[in-house]
Amino acid sequence: MRKLTYFIACSIDGFIGGPDGDATAMVSFVDEEFMEFLKTEYPETMPTHGRRALGFDDLANRRFDTIIQGRASYDLALKEGVTSPYAHMRQYVASRSLTESPDPQVEIVAGDLVAKVRELKAEEGEFGIYLCGGAQVAGELLDEVDELVIKTYPIVYGTGMPMFGSGFDVTEFTLGEVRTFGNGAVVRTYSRKR
Ligand SMILES: NC(=O)c1ccc[n+]([C@@H]2O[C@H](COP(=O)([O-])OP(=O)(O)OC[C@H]3O[C@@H](n4cnc5c(N)ncnc54)[C@H](OP(=O)(O)O)[C@@H]3O)[C@@H](O)[C@H]2O)c1
């Protein structure tokens, strides 16, 4: 059974972006120390074009070989002319409006998203599945999330896009590793209590 991990950046008050999802205020916290952490522990979570620009697109995946994201999150890459933003993984984009995939490396999931995730989780393999977001897709997949890796940056938004765009429900997680960084960022790993 492979794990579904929601690996996400958020503000202290739990928002993954501004009201429209804009997360650019978080980018400045990816400094030298934090980038080294990402390169060492989660290199596959950085987009292929970013890795190439930084000169480390040859780093092997450490934890994930599959990524799932919502169409609105995928749109951010499309707007930059990038059709295959995570070419180093199998890519799935949830969408009912994209009738044709913009790239042969990207599979569109228009049907039952939860069923598709369960099918992927049931595969054999040492690597897990990276749930990239955004809020809508994460909210729909909350029941399938086995692990959370939350990168909290030392900023407060006041309001914004929540981590999960779902209704109220109490789901318990167990705290695992906690990493702190010189710039005030904290990365916490949680596993779902089953
Ligand atoms: N802080 C972070 O680390 C982080 C990470 C990722 C994203 N984000 C932010 O999140 C924002 C986007 O989040 P969002 O909640 O607006 O959107 P999203 O979850 O990325 O995408 C929503 C879209 O996914 C499709 N979708 C959702 N459920 C589906 C289902 N069951 N079956 C098929 N398609 C489905 C629909 O696409 P169609 O309309 O095409 O049908 C829907 O409009 C971005 O602005 C980004 O900046 C932040």
The ligand as a MOL file (V3000), in Angstrom:
LIG
                    3D

  0  0  0     0  0            999 V3000
M  V30 BEGIN CTAB
M  V30 COUNTS 48 52 0 0 0
M  V30 BEGIN ATOM
M  V30 1 N 0.9970 26.6680 -0.5840 0
M  V30 2 C 1.1940 25.6310 -1.3500 0
M  V30 3 O 2.1050 24.8120 -1.0870 0
M  V30 4 C 0.3050 25.3820 -2.5450 0
M  V30 5 C 0.4020 24.1680 -3.2250 0
M  V30 6 C -0.4530 23.9460 -4.3000 0
M  V30 7 C -1.3640 24.9160 -4.6890 0
M  V30 8 N -1.4270 26.0770 -3.9930 0 CHG=1
M  V30 9 C -2.3760 27.1110 -4.4110 0
M  V30 10 O -3.6500 26.5430 -4.5590 0
M  V30 11 C -4.3620 27.3000 -5.5240 0
M  V30 12 C -5.3060 26.4030 -6.2690 0
M  V30 13 O -6.1710 25.7280 -5.3590 0
M  V30 14 P -7.7300 25.5430 -5.6620 0
M  V30 15 O -8.3440 24.9410 -4.4460 0
M  V30 16 O -8.2760 26.8160 -6.2030 0 CHG=-1
M  V30 17 O -7.7550 24.5120 -6.8720 0
M  V30 18 P -7.1400 23.0680 -7.1450 0
M  V30 19 O -7.5570 22.1330 -6.0700 0
M  V30 20 O -5.7130 23.1730 -7.5010 0
M  V30 21 O -7.9190 22.7190 -8.5010 0
M  V30 22 C -9.3240 22.7550 -8.5360 0
M  V30 23 C -9.7760 22.1620 -9.8440 0
M  V30 24 O -9.5060 20.7610 -9.8570 0
M  V30 25 C -10.5150 20.0940 -10.5960 0
M  V30 26 N -11.1800 19.1310 -9.7300 0
M  V30 27 C -11.4540 19.2520 -8.4000 0
M  V30 28 N -12.0850 18.1430 -7.9610 0
M  V30 29 C -12.2020 17.3160 -9.0250 0
M  V30 30 C -12.7600 16.0280 -9.2120 0
M  V30 31 N -13.3160 15.3460 -8.2060 0
M  V30 32 N -12.7080 15.4720 -10.4350 0
M  V30 33 C -12.1390 16.1180 -11.4820 0
M  V30 34 N -11.5940 17.3750 -11.3580 0
M  V30 35 C -11.6350 17.9440 -10.1570 0
M  V30 36 C -11.4620 21.1510 -11.1210 0
M  V30 37 O -10.9180 21.5250 -12.3810 0
M  V30 38 P -11.8340 21.9540 -13.6330 0
M  V30 39 O -12.3760 23.3050 -13.2650 0
M  V30 40 O -10.8820 21.9760 -14.7650 0
M  V30 41 O -12.8920 20.9050 -13.7420 0
M  V30 42 C -11.2690 22.2710 -10.1180 0
M  V30 43 O -11.6050 23.5370 -10.6490 0
M  V30 44 C -3.3220 27.9320 -6.4210 0
M  V30 45 O -3.5570 29.3030 -6.4980 0
M  V30 46 C -1.9860 27.6490 -5.7560 0
M  V30 47 O -1.2210 28.8260 -5.5710 0
M  V30 48 C -0.6230 26.3410 -2.9410 0
M  V30 END ATOM
M  V30 BEGIN BOND
M  V30 1 1 1 2
M  V30 2 2 2 3
M  V30 3 1 2 4
M  V30 4 1 4 5
M  V30 5 2 4 48
M  V30 6 2 5 6
M  V30 7 1 6 7
M  V30 8 2 7 8
M  V30 9 1 8 9
M  V30 10 1 8 48
M  V30 11 1 9 10
M  V30 12 1 9 46
M  V30 13 1 10 11
M  V30 14 1 11 12
M  V30 15 1 11 44
M  V30 16 1 12 13
M  V30 17 1 13 14
M  V30 18 2 14 15
M  V30 19 1 14 16
M  V30 20 1 14 17
M  V30 21 1 17 18
M  V30 22 2 18 19
M  V30 23 1 18 20
M  V30 24 1 18 21
M  V30 25 1 21 22
M  V30 26 1 22 23
M  V30 27 1 23 24
M  V30 28 1 23 42
M  V30 29 1 24 25
M  V30 30 1 25 26
M  V30 31 1 25 36
M  V30 32 1 26 27
M  V30 33 1 26 35
M  V30 34 2 27 28
M  V30 35 1 28 29
M  V30 36 1 29 30
M  V30 37 2 29 35
M  V30 38 1 30 31
M  V30 39 2 30 32
M  V30 40 1 32 33
M  V30 41 2 33 34
M  V30 42 1 34 35
M  V30 43 1 36 37
M  V30 44 1 36 42
M  V30 45 1 37 38
M  V30 46 2 38 39
M  V30 47 1 38 40
M  V30 48 1 38 41
M  V30 49 1 42 43
M  V30 50 1 44 45
M  V30 51 1 44 46
M  V30 52 1 46 47
M  V30 END BOND
M  V30 END CTAB
M  END
